[in-house]
Amino acid sequence: MTDARQEWNHVPEVPIAVSPLWQWPPKPLATLKWYADGWFFLTINMAILGLAWVSYLWFSPDLNQTLTLGISWIALIFLRNFFLLLVVAGGLHLWFHTYAVQGTDKKYDPRPFPRMGRVFSFDAQIKDNMFWSLASGVTIWSGFEVLLWWALANGYAPLTTFSETPIWFIALFFLIPVWESFYFYWIHRLLHSNLLYRFHALHHRNTDVGPWSGLSMHPVEHVMYFGTVIIHFVLPTHPVHLIFHLMFYALLAVTTHTGFEGLWFRNAKRVHLGMFHHQIHHRYFEVNYGNLDVPWDKLFGSFHDGTPEGKERMRARLQARKR
């Protein structure tokens, strides 16, 4: 444990735990608490769900408008997503880095952030991250949303409403993060292949991360990343599910890349944010491709639990692969 404390500025409780749903013997109460803690009440999931409803009710077109492609409703979607990312990522950057309200307390990486250097576009990490997030990320995020709005309106994707399928309507909000666990792991492993890593390398310029790092990706990766919503061409969907799904993918990337364990105020953690699990991925690259809800990394041997023993297992695996 001493080695980990020297390597990191802050180490949360380790070994990192995965969802008890996948442990044996079954732990129903622990599983219920795990998922309740992820949703209720002051949580990122619930905040994104609230933002999705606000966006649907006040900042979205209706299905009649989206029957045909039009500049006004497409611009509305793009500007809403642009402003949302600017406020969320920008606000967290101001809190943690510009004004350093928490100092370095609960910051994982001991190195200073942000950085300068030719590895980044414009020779600066923040300018690099903001450019790729806003210019490419918001455009492709909005493009997928426009495509699905149009498809739902024209019958190319199955549409549902609360009155038609109330149980499914509610359940789909909780199922989207489960699908995310599956999709993100496999698309992430693919991006680390020799064929595609040249695109993913742009994201991995960030060995230490901040809120703007989460969506700082190459356009090819953005297409693959937001391609998660193609599932709505199969599953009956309401527009608010579509908005939530894309916001979940976009904003969770921001919050999990803050570089801090959480937002602390008056000596208490008010909101859990950055994942140490993913911070380790940005340090070592070849571990922790997925998340903790569906522990694919444990199943396929790429899990790093944050302990010195986990680091040794990672080294042994990489050495064996070179033989």
N, C-alpha and C positions, 0 to 999 in steps of 0.2 A: 504494500500500500504506500510505503514511503516513496517508491519510484514514481508512482502515479501522481502523488502530491507535488513532487519536484517538477514533473513534466507539464502539469497543468496548473493554471492559476486557481481554478476551483474545480473540485470533483464532487458531484452529488453522491447520494447513497449508491454504492456499488456492492455486489455485482448488479448490473442493470437487469431489471425484471421484465419478463415478457408476460403477455396476457395469461392469467390462470386458466382461461378456457382451454388451453392446449396442454395442460399439465395433468398428470395422473398420480394419485386418484383424483376424481373430480372434486372441484372446490366451488360449489354453486354460489355461496355467499361472497367469496372473494371475487368470483367472476362478475357477479352483479355489482359489487362495489367498484371494480375496475371500470366497467362501462358507464356506471352512474357518474363516477368522477370525471369521465371524459365528456359528459354532456351537461350535467346539472351542478351548479347553476351559473356561476361566473366562470365560464369556460370559453375557449376559442370556438369550439363547435357550435355552442349556443349563440355566440356573438355573430358568427358567419350565417347561421340560420336566420337570425333577426335581420341582418343586412340583406339577405336574399329576399325576404318578404317586403322590406321597405323598398328595395329596388324594383320588385315586381309590381307593387301597388302604385308607386309614384314615378319611377324612372325607367319604365319599359313600354314598348308598344303593346297593342293588343293583337290578337291573332288575325283579325280582319285586315289590319295594316300590313301584316307580314305575308299576306297572300302573294304579293308582288314585291320585288326588291325596290326599295326606295331610299334615296339619300338621307331623308330626314330621320327615319327610324333606325337606320344603320348608324348614323352619326350619334343619335341618342345613346345607343348601346356602347359605342366606342368611348364617348366622353364620360359616361357614367363609370365605366371600368377604369379609364385613365385617371379620373379624379379620385376614385376609391383607392387605387394602388398608391397614388401620390400621397394621400392622407395617411394611410395605414403604414406603409413603408417609411415615408418621410417622417411621420410622427414618432415612430419607434427609433429611427436614426437620431432624431433630435434628442430624444430622452436618453438614449444609451450612449451616444457618441459625441454629438455636437455640444450639448450641455453637460453630458456625463453626470446626470443626476444621481446615479448609483455608484459613480466612480468605477472602479474595477471589481466591486463586490459582486460575486456570483458570475463573473465573466470566466468562461472556460479557458480560453487561450491566453497565455501571459504576454504575448507579443502585441505591440501597438496596432491599433486599427483606426482608420483605413491606411492603406499603403500607397506609395508612389512607385512608378517603375515602368519600363518599356513593355513588360509582360501584359499590361493593361491597355485597352483602348484609351487614347488621350493621355497616356502615361499616368493615370490616376485611377485608383480602385473605385471610388465613388462615382466618378463620371462614367467609367466603364459600366458599372453595375446599373446605374440609372438609365443609360442609353439603351442597353440590351433589354432591360425590363420593360421600359415604356415604349420604345420604338418597335421592337419585335414582339415582346411578350404580350402587351395589351392588344396589339393588332391581331395576332393569331388567336388569342383568347376570344376577342370580339368576333373574329371571323367564324370560329366554330359556333359561337352563340347565334350569330346571324343565320348560318346554315341550318341549325336545328330549329330556330323559330320558323323559318321558311318551310322546312320539312314537316313540322307539326301542323302548320296552317294548311298545307296542301295534301296532307294525308300520306306523305312518304315515311313518316314516323308515327307510331301509335300514340294517340292522345288519350289522356284520362282526366277525370276531375274528382274532387272529393266526394261529390254526391253519387258518382257512379261506383267508385271503389274506395270507400273511406279507410279501410284497414291498409290496403296497399299504398294509398296516398301517404299515410303517416309512416308506414314501415320503410318506404323507399328512402326517406331522409336518413334513416339509421343504416340502411344497406349500402348507401353510396360510399361511406368510409371503408366498409368491408371490401367492396370492389376496388377501391383505391389501394388497399393493402396488396391485393393480388396484382393489379395492373402495374403499379409503380415498381414493385420488386422486379418483375420480368422485363419491363421496358428499361429499367435502370441497368440490369445485367447486360442487356443487349447493347446499351450505350457504352458499356465498358469493354465491349469486344473490339478486336483489332479493326474491324470494318468501320465502326462508328465512333470510336473514341476521339477521333480528330474533331468531331463536332462537340462532344461532351467536355473536351478539354477547356473550352471557353468558361464553362461553369466552374471547373476545378482550378482556374487561376486563383480562386479564393480558398487558400489553405486556412486562413482565418476568415470568419464570415461575419456579416452584418445583415440587417433587414433587407437591404437592396440586393444582397447576393442570391437570395432564394430563387428569383425569377430571371437572374442574369444568365441567359442561355443563348446558344446559337439558334437561328430560326429553324433549322432542321430538328433540333431537339425540342423546341417549342411545339412544332407540329406533332411530334411523337408524344410529348407530355400531355398536351391538351386533347390529343386523340382519344383519351379516356372516355369522352362523351359520345363516341360512336355507339356505345352500348345502348343509347336512347333510341337508336333505330330499331331496336329489338324489344326493349322494355316499355310498357305503357307509361307515359310521362306527361306531367303538367309543366308548363313553362317555369314555374317556380322551382321545380326539381332541377331543371336544366341550369337555371341561374345559380342555385345553391351548389350544384356539382362543380361548375367552373370556378365559382368563388372559393369553394373549399380547396380546390387544387392550387389556385393562385395565392390566396391569402395564407394558407397553411405553409406554403413555401416561404413566405415572408416571416411568419412567426417562429418557425422552426429553425430559421437561420439567424436569429438575433445575436447569437453568440453568448447569451446570458441564460441562466436557468429560468429566470422569471422576472416579472415586474414587481419589485419590492417597494413598499411605501410604509414609512413608520415602523420599520423593523419587521415587517410581515410580508410574505409573498402573496400578492393580490391576484396575480394571473400567472399560470405556468406557461412558459414560452419555449425557448430554445431546447432542443433535444440533445443531450450529451451523446446519445446513441449515434446521431447523425454528425455531430461535431467530430467524432472519432473517424467517421467515413472521410471527412474532408482532410483529416490529418494523414490517414494511411491509405485511402483510396480503395483498397481491395477487401474491405469489410463493410458490414452493416449497410447492405444495399436497400433493404426494405424498412419496415417499421415494426413496432412491438405488438400490434394487435393481432397480426397473423405472422408468427415468427419463422418466415421462410429461411432467414439466415441461419437459424439453429438447425433447421432440417438439412440444409445444404452445406453446412460447415463453414460459413463465412461470418459467424457471429463473434463480435468482440464485446465482452461484458464490462469493459472499463477497468478491469483489474490487471495487475502485472502478469497474472497467469493467462489472462485473455490475450495479452500482447505476445506472450511466448507461444501460445497456440497459433496465433496469426503468423509469426515468424517461421514456425515449423511447417505450416501449410505452404507458405510461399517458397521455402527452401525445397520441399518435396516436389513442388510443381516445376522447379528448374532442372531437376534430375532427369 
